[in-house]
Amino acid sequence: MVDCAVNHGAGNAVLLLRRALTGPVASAPEEALPGIVIDDPRGIFLRLLVERLKFYRAIIAKRPDQVVFWKGWRNRVMEFLEAAA
């Protein structure tokens, strides 16, 4: 989450985390998130990586000139994916 917040901003990091969460946890108030016990941390982590890729694609869709950064952004996400394997 720290890397996500540094690269996307804290507000976007929370938004991406919410998209990665499932079940009742997904609708919990933001202030409750730090105290929630997660039963599938790996699954959430993998879904967060997918959300990050979607976020990057949305940037490129809005600003096609940003495509020059795609390879680096994708590689950053892939490093986290490889670490999780």
C-alpha positions as CSV (number, residue, x, y, z in Angstrom):
1,M,0.0,0.0,0.0
2,V,2.9,2.4,0.7
3,D,4.1,2.0,-2.9
4,C,0.6,2.4,-4.2
5,A,0.1,5.6,-2.1
6,V,3.5,7.1,-3.2
7,N,2.8,6.4,-6.9
8,H,-1.0,7.1,-7.0
9,G,-1.6,9.4,-4.1
10,A,-3.1,8.3,-0.7
11,G,-6.7,8.9,-1.8
12,N,-6.3,6.8,-5.0
13,A,-4.5,4.1,-3.0
14,V,-7.6,3.8,-0.7
15,L,-9.9,3.8,-3.8
16,L,-7.8,1.0,-5.4
17,L,-7.8,-1.0,-2.2
18,R,-11.6,-0.7,-1.9
19,R,-11.9,-2.0,-5.4
20,A,-9.7,-4.9,-4.5
21,L,-11.7,-5.8,-1.4
22,T,-14.7,-8.1,-1.6
23,G,-17.6,-9.0,0.7
24,P,-18.7,-6.9,3.7
25,V,-15.2,-5.5,4.1
26,A,-15.6,-3.7,0.7
27,S,-18.4,-1.5,2.1
28,A,-16.8,-0.8,5.5
29,P,-16.2,2.9,6.4
30,E,-12.8,4.1,5.6
31,E,-11.9,4.7,9.2
32,A,-12.6,1.1,10.0
33,L,-10.2,-0.3,7.4
34,P,-7.1,-0.3,9.6
35,G,-8.8,-2.6,12.2
36,I,-10.3,-5.1,9.8
37,V,-9.0,-8.7,9.8
38,I,-8.5,-9.9,6.3
39,D,-9.0,-13.6,5.6
40,D,-7.5,-13.6,2.1
41,P,-4.6,-11.2,2.1
42,R,-2.9,-12.8,-1.0
43,G,-6.1,-12.5,-3.0
44,I,-6.6,-8.9,-2.1
45,F,-3.0,-8.2,-2.9
46,L,-3.4,-9.8,-6.4
47,R,-6.6,-7.9,-7.0
48,L,-4.9,-4.7,-5.9
49,L,-2.2,-5.3,-8.6
50,V,-4.9,-5.7,-11.2
51,E,-6.5,-2.5,-10.0
52,R,-3.2,-0.7,-10.4
53,L,-2.9,-1.9,-14.0
54,K,-6.4,-0.7,-14.7
55,F,-5.5,2.7,-13.1
56,Y,-2.5,3.0,-15.3
57,R,-4.5,2.1,-18.4
58,A,-7.1,4.8,-17.4
59,I,-4.3,7.4,-17.3
60,I,-3.2,6.4,-20.8
61,A,-6.8,6.5,-22.0
62,K,-7.2,10.1,-20.8
63,R,-3.7,11.1,-21.8
64,P,-2.3,9.0,-24.7
65,D,1.1,10.8,-24.4
66,Q,1.5,8.9,-21.1
67,V,1.9,5.6,-22.9
68,V,5.7,6.1,-22.9
69,F,5.5,5.2,-19.2
70,W,3.4,2.0,-19.6
71,K,6.4,-0.4,-19.8
72,G,7.9,1.0,-16.5
73,W,4.5,1.0,-14.8
74,R,3.8,-2.5,-15.9
75,N,7.2,-3.7,-14.8
76,R,6.7,-2.2,-11.4
77,V,3.5,-4.1,-10.9
78,M,5.1,-7.3,-12.2
79,E,7.9,-7.0,-9.6
80,F,5.2,-7.1,-6.9
81,L,3.5,-10.0,-8.6
82,E,6.8,-12.0,-8.8
83,A,7.5,-11.3,-5.2
84,A,4.1,-12.8,-4.3
85,A,4.7,-16.0,-6.3
